[in-house]
Amino acid sequence: MDDIRSYTADELKKILAEYGEKPFHAGQVFSWLHDKRVSDFDEMSNISKSVRQRLAEDFGIYRLKTVEVLSSKKDGTKKFLYELSDGNLIESVFMKYREWNSACISSQAGCDMGCAFCASGLSGCARSLRASEMLDEIYTMEEETKETVNSVVVMGSGEPLLLLDELLRFIEILSCKGGKNLSQRSVTVSTCGIVPKIKELADRELAINLAISLHAATDEKRRQIMPIAKRYSIGELMEACSYYFEKTGRRLTFEYALMEGFNDSDEDAKDLGSLLAKKNCHVNLIPVNPVKEAGFARPNSEKARRFKVRLENFGINVTIRRELGSDIDGACGQLRRKYR
């Protein structure tokens, strides 16, 4: 049976109408699922018994099982290993900042994109997640931490644009007033650069943030570490990014994992600066998380700062991502692989 939490408020209205119920009952059901977050239809005390029974016959409510929680002694970051109802494992990360809490969630159990520096793709992709499962990463995290998640990044394992319909459901439900009611401006979706899907997402004209995993400024280098670059050139990717900005007015973020001796030279900074100089964008430099199988190392802090300054000389807004969870296998896929 389908998890009823994957249905939007409007879809619930149609379901309840088929049951002969008035539209406002759908709002009550939605609130029980996404505000009160019940695990059983019988907990919906203001819904008639006959409707509860009908819902239980037609749908399920499947909660994630927490397998392990790792807590950083350095910064309060928590990494969660969750088991899906079919036994597949996914990871999520809870990150504390000075003024807010952020959840980094997965969109797939594993990943098929094959980026050379990433642990999440080493075992391939078992399957994509449903909207309800992505939502429950956040819900379960809030229950476990007793904290409120103020921002969400779909930046864990998986390529979210490969499940665009389910991703859009997730965003709609997450931002709905009857549930979590999180502003779309507090949601960031990261993609490795699937050009047609970026354009399709742009046409929805959402208020979310889009982050592009770039990691190299030339096709030659990008193709060495990202198989998707063999399908779409940087020129095609930049054109899609410009289209996204034109349709949404939302500034893009380009993620750039700094890898010692591969993409962290002054020449690399010049290439990247020249590529992005005229774009309304932000560059997030990420000293790479060491992955044993990948063989990449992170540059020292001085070299990372030098790279940042050279980009800023092009008039680009640049940050070096704060390192979180380094003592708890913070990189995507590292914890999950220990159980495989």
Protein Blocks (a to p, Z undefined) as FASTA:
>chain_A
ZZfklpcfklmmmmmmmnopafklmmmmmmmmmmnopabfklmmmbcfklmmmmmmmpcc
dddddfbdcddfklopacdddddfkopacdddddddfkbccddddfbecjfklpakbckl
mnopfbdcdfklmmmmmmmmmmmnopacfbdcdfbgcjfklmmmlmmmmmmmmmpmklno
pafklpccddehiaklmmmmmmnopabdcdddfkpabfklmmmmmmklmmpcfklmmmmm
mmmmmmnopacdddddddehklmcfklmmmmmmmmmmpccddddddddddfklopacddf
klmmmmmmmmmmnopacdddddehklnopaghklmmmmZZ
